[in-house]
């Protein structure tokens, strides 16, 4: 009885083709680059348009304290809905051990003015002396928004 040997094992190519993996990684990178700026603003708010808006780079940081007032009068601290009674305490807790004590506020253009002012009062009650109001910058070519 004879033993038959195959020589197919010598022809095996053990190189890994990484091109498909690189393609997938680049697509994932592009997706994350597009989605990441949207994650900063957890609450959808239609911001008012201002001609004299100043860019506040610190408002886009992860550890920035952002308060939002929606059209229906709900108040959010970051992405969590809070009542006005507990807002000052929660802001005070977040401001401990921070060097930048600025709180940024995003209010909907159609929000009740009284609700916005109540929120500003609650922020001031927390001892905040620096507050930034976030708006959209009006382009020089665009006309002012219509009066309501």
VEXDOLUM-148481 format. One record per residue (C-alpha): residue number from 1; residue in one letter; x, z, y. Coordinates in Angstrom, 3 decimals, padded with zeros to 6 digits. Example, Ala and Ser with C-alpha at 12.3 -4.5 7.8 and 13.67 -1.06 7.14 Angstrom:
// residues 2
+-----+---+----------+----------+----------+
!   k ! r !        u !        w !        v !
+-----+---+----------+----------+----------+
!   1 ! a !  012.300 !  007.800 ! -004.500 !
!   2 ! s !  013.670 !  007.140 ! -001.060 !
+-----+---+----------+----------+----------+
***
This chain:
// residues 148
+-----+---+----------+----------+----------+
!   k ! r !        u !        w !        v !
+-----+---+----------+----------+----------+
!   1 ! x !  000.000 !  000.000 !  000.000 !
!   2 ! x !  001.318 ! -001.018 !  003.344 !
!   3 ! x !  000.666 !  000.538 !  006.749 !
!   4 ! x ! -000.316 ! -001.779 !  009.532 !
!   5 ! x !  000.974 ! -000.811 !  012.959 !
!   6 ! x ! -000.485 ! -002.097 !  016.169 !
!   7 ! x !  001.662 ! -002.760 !  019.180 !
!   8 ! x ! -001.242 ! -002.561 !  021.652 !
!   9 ! x ! -000.136 !  000.842 !  022.977 !
!  10 ! x !  002.962 ! -000.650 !  024.527 !
!  11 ! x !  000.862 ! -002.922 !  026.770 !
!  12 ! x ! -001.262 ! -000.133 !  028.346 !
!  13 ! x ! -001.115 ! -000.081 !  032.153 !
!  14 ! x ! -001.108 !  003.520 !  033.380 !
!  15 ! x ! -001.074 !  002.810 !  037.121 !
!  16 ! x ! -003.946 !  004.284 !  039.135 !
!  17 ! x ! -005.742 !  001.987 !  041.540 !
!  18 ! x ! -006.342 !  004.135 !  044.663 !
!  19 ! x ! -007.854 !  001.403 !  046.833 !
!  20 ! x ! -011.494 !  002.222 !  045.941 !
!  21 ! x ! -010.833 !  005.914 !  046.562 !
!  22 ! x ! -009.364 !  005.180 !  050.005 !
!  23 ! x ! -012.383 !  003.007 !  050.851 !
!  24 ! x ! -014.781 !  005.817 !  049.940 !
!  25 ! x ! -012.772 !  008.371 !  051.930 !
!  26 ! x ! -012.751 !  006.167 !  055.034 !
!  27 ! x ! -016.519 !  005.694 !  054.840 !
!  28 ! x ! -017.007 !  009.465 !  054.508 !
!  29 ! x ! -014.688 !  010.064 !  057.449 !
!  30 ! x ! -016.671 !  007.670 !  059.649 !
!  31 ! x ! -019.955 !  009.297 !  058.615 !
!  32 ! x ! -018.658 !  012.771 !  059.482 !
!  33 ! x ! -017.261 !  011.566 !  062.798 !
!  34 ! x ! -020.668 !  010.173 !  063.763 !
!  35 ! x ! -022.700 !  013.174 !  062.602 !
!  36 ! x ! -020.484 !  016.033 !  063.833 !
!  37 ! x ! -021.362 !  015.744 !  067.558 !
!  38 ! x ! -025.047 !  015.859 !  066.632 !
!  39 ! x ! -024.601 !  019.176 !  064.854 !
!  40 ! x ! -023.520 !  020.940 !  068.046 !
!  41 ! x ! -026.968 !  020.739 !  069.594 !
!  42 ! x ! -029.089 !  022.354 !  066.925 !
!  43 ! x ! -032.240 !  022.319 !  069.055 !
!  44 ! x ! -033.623 !  019.022 !  070.344 !
!  45 ! x ! -034.124 !  019.269 !  074.089 !
!  46 ! x ! -034.714 !  016.480 !  076.624 !
!  47 ! x ! -032.257 !  017.469 !  079.327 !
!  48 ! x ! -032.977 !  016.847 !  083.007 !
!  49 ! x ! -030.907 !  014.179 !  084.774 !
!  50 ! x ! -028.692 !  015.228 !  087.685 !
!  51 ! x ! -026.603 !  013.089 !  090.011 !
!  52 ! x ! -024.002 !  015.794 !  090.696 !
!  53 ! x ! -023.444 !  016.879 !  087.093 !
!  54 ! x ! -020.013 !  018.269 !  086.250 !
!  55 ! x ! -018.537 !  017.895 !  082.764 !
!  56 ! x ! -018.202 !  021.272 !  081.033 !
!  57 ! x ! -015.885 !  020.789 !  078.052 !
!  58 ! x ! -016.193 !  024.434 !  076.960 !
!  59 ! x ! -019.907 !  023.949 !  076.275 !
!  60 ! x ! -019.081 !  021.706 !  073.317 !
!  61 ! x ! -016.865 !  024.245 !  071.558 !
!  62 ! x ! -018.052 !  025.818 !  068.313 !
!  63 ! x ! -017.923 !  029.372 !  069.627 !
!  64 ! x ! -019.771 !  028.584 !  072.891 !
!  65 ! x ! -022.917 !  030.638 !  073.411 !
!  66 ! x ! -025.806 !  028.259 !  074.032 !
!  67 ! x ! -029.372 !  029.227 !  074.882 !
!  68 ! x ! -032.077 !  026.553 !  074.687 !
!  69 ! x ! -035.633 !  026.539 !  076.036 !
!  70 ! x ! -037.894 !  023.937 !  074.446 !
!  71 ! x ! -040.894 !  022.151 !  075.903 !
!  72 ! x ! -043.305 !  024.556 !  074.197 !
!  73 ! x ! -041.555 !  027.620 !  075.686 !
!  74 ! x ! -039.608 !  028.770 !  072.617 !
!  75 ! x ! -036.166 !  030.255 !  073.196 !
!  76 ! x ! -033.224 !  029.613 !  070.858 !
!  77 ! x ! -029.827 !  031.279 !  070.732 !
!  78 ! x ! -027.628 !  028.726 !  069.018 !
!  79 ! x ! -029.961 !  027.393 !  066.338 !
!  80 ! x ! -031.983 !  030.579 !  065.796 !
!  81 ! x ! -035.279 !  031.239 !  067.529 !
!  82 ! x ! -035.285 !  034.554 !  069.403 !
!  83 ! x ! -037.743 !  036.436 !  071.547 !
!  84 ! x ! -036.934 !  037.188 !  075.178 !
!  85 ! x ! -036.941 !  040.920 !  074.397 !
!  86 ! x ! -034.063 !  040.633 !  071.915 !
!  87 ! x ! -032.135 !  037.854 !  073.683 !
!  88 ! x ! -030.084 !  040.162 !  075.931 !
!  89 ! x ! -028.941 !  042.337 !  073.033 !
!  90 ! x ! -027.931 !  039.381 !  070.889 !
!  91 ! x ! -025.988 !  037.792 !  073.747 !
!  92 ! x ! -024.202 !  041.081 !  074.409 !
!  93 ! x ! -023.221 !  041.259 !  070.725 !
!  94 ! x ! -021.859 !  037.707 !  070.809 !
!  95 ! x ! -019.895 !  038.326 !  074.018 !
!  96 ! x ! -017.930 !  041.261 !  072.623 !
!  97 ! x ! -014.272 !  040.414 !  072.034 !
!  98 ! x ! -014.564 !  037.034 !  073.804 !
!  99 ! x ! -012.373 !  036.001 !  076.697 !
! 100 ! x ! -014.775 !  033.333 !  078.005 !
! 101 ! x ! -017.973 !  035.164 !  078.948 !
! 102 ! x ! -019.895 !  032.029 !  079.979 !
! 103 ! x ! -023.342 !  031.333 !  078.530 !
! 104 ! x ! -024.627 !  027.757 !  078.570 !
! 105 ! x ! -028.311 !  026.992 !  078.942 !
! 106 ! x ! -030.131 !  023.851 !  077.849 !
! 107 ! x ! -033.700 !  023.659 !  079.138 !
! 108 ! x ! -036.142 !  020.856 !  078.393 !
! 109 ! x ! -037.173 !  018.785 !  081.414 !
! 110 ! x ! -040.839 !  019.494 !  080.601 !
! 111 ! x ! -040.380 !  023.231 !  079.954 !
! 112 ! x ! -042.448 !  025.688 !  081.962 !
! 113 ! x ! -040.397 !  026.814 !  084.961 !
! 114 ! x ! -041.541 !  030.413 !  084.458 !
! 115 ! x ! -040.235 !  030.445 !  080.872 !
! 116 ! x ! -036.895 !  029.067 !  082.026 !
! 117 ! x ! -036.604 !  031.720 !  084.739 !
! 118 ! x ! -037.566 !  034.469 !  082.262 !
! 119 ! x ! -034.776 !  033.249 !  079.996 !
! 120 ! x ! -032.292 !  033.234 !  082.886 !
! 121 ! x ! -033.339 !  036.819 !  083.707 !
! 122 ! x ! -032.819 !  037.855 !  080.074 !
! 123 ! x ! -029.347 !  036.285 !  080.097 !
! 124 ! x ! -028.494 !  038.097 !  083.336 !
! 125 ! x ! -029.759 !  041.348 !  081.787 !
! 126 ! x ! -027.043 !  040.964 !  079.139 !
! 127 ! x ! -024.448 !  041.258 !  081.911 !
! 128 ! x ! -023.550 !  037.579 !  082.057 !
! 129 ! x ! -022.081 !  036.585 !  085.398 !
! 130 ! x ! -021.082 !  033.015 !  084.506 !
! 131 ! x ! -023.847 !  030.707 !  083.379 !
! 132 ! x ! -023.748 !  026.937 !  082.971 !
! 133 ! x ! -026.874 !  024.799 !  083.149 !
! 134 ! x ! -026.447 !  021.725 !  080.966 !
! 135 ! x ! -027.911 !  018.444 !  082.232 !
! 136 ! x ! -027.440 !  014.742 !  081.656 !
! 137 ! x ! -025.356 !  012.874 !  084.220 !
! 138 ! x ! -027.195 !  010.089 !  086.014 !
! 139 ! x ! -025.375 !  006.786 !  085.936 !
! 140 ! x ! -024.602 !  005.393 !  089.359 !
! 141 ! x ! -026.462 !  002.151 !  088.642 !
! 142 ! x ! -029.637 !  003.717 !  087.299 !
! 143 ! x ! -032.531 !  004.573 !  089.614 !
! 144 ! x ! -033.724 !  008.158 !  089.931 !
! 145 ! x ! -036.373 !  009.247 !  087.430 !
! 146 ! x ! -040.006 !  008.805 !  088.497 !
! 147 ! x ! -041.750 !  011.757 !  090.113 !
! 148 ! x ! -044.218 !  013.600 !  087.924 !
+-----+---+----------+----------+----------+
***
